[in-house]
Amino acid sequence: MTARDEYRAAMAEKETVETRGDERVDLIVADTNHDGKPDMWAADTDGDGKPDLFQFDTDGDGKVDVTMVDIDQDGKPEKVVDGDGGLPPPSL
């Protein structure tokens, strides 16, 4: 079991999200509060080059606080959950 799998198992009791695909390519990683650590991620999970997974660290603690998925990529998230939705960014 990889570290990512162990993390997902530990997060199993939290709400998870479904994405368009099984891969993850971070298209945008931003440091919005200028503390030197990423706190916003926009990821493509199905390889079409368009983001469908959005995650935010809103309090600067290094953990994802809000996750949104836009399954049909219409600009309106289908699901918004507290936490990383079972999909931690690779940089965490």
C-alpha positions in Angstrom: 0.0 0.0 0.0 1.4 3.4 -1.0 1.4 6.4 1.3 -1.3 7.9 -0.9 -3.4 4.8 -0.4 -2.9 4.9 3.4 -3.9 8.6 3.4 -7.1 7.8 1.4 -7.9 4.9 3.8 -7.5 7.2 6.8 -9.8 9.8 5.1 -12.5 7.1 4.3 -14.8 8.4 7.0 -14.8 11.8 5.5 -16.9 12.8 2.5 -15.3 11.9 -0.9 -15.8 13.2 -4.4 -16.1 11.5 -7.8 -14.0 12.9 -10.6 -14.2 12.6 -14.4 -11.2 10.3 -14.5 -8.6 8.5 -12.4 -5.5 10.5 -13.2 -4.4 13.8 -11.8 -2.5 16.5 -13.6 -2.3 19.8 -11.7 -2.8 22.5 -14.3 -2.5 25.4 -11.8 -0.9 25.4 -8.4 -0.9 28.8 -6.7 0.3 30.5 -3.6 -2.4 33.0 -3.1 -1.4 34.2 0.4 2.4 34.5 -0.5 3.6 32.2 2.3 5.7 30.1 -0.1 3.4 27.1 0.1 0.6 26.1 -2.4 -2.9 26.7 -1.3 -4.9 26.4 -4.6 -5.0 23.6 -7.1 -6.9 23.2 -10.3 -6.5 19.7 -11.7 -7.5 17.7 -14.8 -8.5 14.1 -13.9 -9.4 12.8 -17.4 -6.6 14.0 -19.7 -8.6 16.5 -21.7 -6.6 19.4 -20.5 -9.5 21.1 -18.7 -9.7 21.4 -15.0 -12.5 19.5 -13.2 -11.1 19.3 -9.7 -10.5 22.4 -7.6 -9.0 22.4 -4.1 -8.2 25.2 -1.6 -6.3 25.6 1.6 -8.2 28.5 3.1 -6.4 28.9 6.4 -2.8 28.3 5.4 -2.3 25.2 7.5 -1.0 23.2 4.6 -4.2 21.0 4.4 -7.0 21.2 1.8 -10.1 22.8 3.4 -12.5 22.8 0.4 -12.8 20.6 -2.6 -15.0 21.2 -5.6 -15.6 19.0 -8.7 -17.1 20.2 -12.0 -18.0 16.8 -13.6 -19.6 18.3 -16.7 -17.1 21.2 -17.0 -19.8 23.8 -17.3 -18.2 26.1 -14.8 -20.7 25.2 -12.0 -19.4 22.7 -9.4 -21.6 19.6 -9.0 -20.2 18.9 -5.5 -18.4 21.0 -2.9 -17.1 19.2 0.3 -15.1 20.1 3.3 -11.6 18.6 3.2 -9.7 17.1 0.3 -12.6 14.8 -0.8 -10.3 11.8 -0.6 -7.9 13.3 -3.2 -5.0 15.0 -1.5 -2.7 17.0 -3.8 0.6 15.4 -4.6 2.4 18.3 -2.9 0.9 17.5 0.5 
